[in-house]
Amino acid sequence: MITAQEEIKSQLVGGHIPVQAINRCINPRLDPKYSFNLYQFLSHKHKYLTNIFQDPSDQKIYIGLREPDGAWYGAILKEVFEKGSKVRICSYPKSWTQSWNDITFSWWEGYFNLGTAIMDEVPASANSVPFEKIKK
């Protein structure tokens, strides 16, 4: 039998995942390892901003949505963990985001397993290794 997390993981690659599906897996009331701020961000205001991208120039990780024209809409993930639904959402032009790496699958897989501890694994500076290369 497929678990809810396995079902969500199968939908992560290359698409937009409805937040209701993710929130069934990351509800902090059911498992305290998950972030209430991320849960709130996805639940209340930003229901389709579930894709995760990393800027290779400074290693910052963003949560949001890439538009068909290449523009990107979202927020810095660390700020979502700190501020929840009060975080500032920005739109980034394709010229800024075309080199960003899509790490949606690997990040959500890590979050399902580690919860908020995944933020301890996120590179803090440009001198850090990319997220995908972190050994678990």
N, C-alpha and C positions, 0 to 999 in steps of 0.2 A: 504494500500500500504506500502511495506517495504522500509524504508529509507536506504541509502547507509551505514550509521553507523550500523544499525541493521543487514544488510547483512554481514558486516565485523565481527561483534560480533559473529555471528553464525559460522563463520569459524575459530575463534581464538582458540578454545579448542583443544589441542592435535595435532596441525598441523602447517604447515608452511604457512604463508599467503603471497601471492605475494604483494610486496611493492606498486605496482600500486593501489591496492585496498585500502590500508591504506592511501596512499598519497592523494587519492581523498577526504578523510575525514579530513586530518590534514594540509591542505595547509594554511600556515600563510598569504598568500596574500588574501585568502578568509575569514579567521577569525584570527585576531591578537592574540587570546589567545594561539595559537600553536607556537611551537619553530621552528624558521627558521633553526637552527643548526640540530635538529633531522630530519626535513624534508630533508635537504641537505644530511645528512648522509645516509638516506635511499634511496634517489633519485640517487645519483651520484656514490656511490662506493659499498654500502653494501645492495644490493636489497633483500636478503633473511635473513638478520639478524633481524628478527622481534619478536623472542621469548624473554621473560623476565624471568630471574631467580634471586632468592635472596639467598645469602649465609647466612645461619642461624647463623654462628659463629660471623660475624661482621655486619650483616644486609645490606651489600652492595648489590646494585641491578645492574645486568648486562643485556645487550641486545646482543643477538647473536643467535646462532644456535647449538643445540645439535646434534652431529653426531650419526649414528646408533651404533657405538662402545662405546658410552658414553662420548667421548671427547667433549669438548665445545669450540666454536670459537666465539669470540666477544669482547666487550669492557665494561668498567664501564659506566653505563648509565649517571651518573652525568657528566662525562667527555665528553660524546656525546653532552649534553646540553651546555657545555662550549666551546667545540672546533669544533663541527660539523664533517665534513668529514676529518679533520686533526687529529682526535683521533687515538691513537695507538690500533691496533687490536692484540689480543693475542689468543693463543690456550692453553687451560687448560686440563690436563689429567683427565680421569675418576676418578682417586683416589682423586682428589681435588674437583670434582664437583658432585660426586654421592649423596651428602647430600643436594645439592642446591634444593630449592623449585621452582617449576614452577608456577609463578604468572602471566603468560601471559594474561589470560583473565581478571583478576581483575585489573591489571595495565593499560591495554589498555582501559578498560571500564572507569576507573578513568580519564585517559588522555583525552578521548573523551569528558567527562563531564567538567573537570577542566582546561584542557590545561596545560600550564607551571606551574600553581599554584600547580599541583600535586607534584612538586619537593619540595615544602614547607612541604609536608606531608611525605616525604621520611625520614626514620630514619637516624640520623647523626652519631650514635655511637652504639656500642654493648650494651649499656644500654637502647637503645630504643626498643620499641615494634616492632614486625614484621609488615610489610606493610599490610598484610591481616587483621590485628586486628585494624587498624586505623579506628576510627569512622568518618563518613562523616557528 
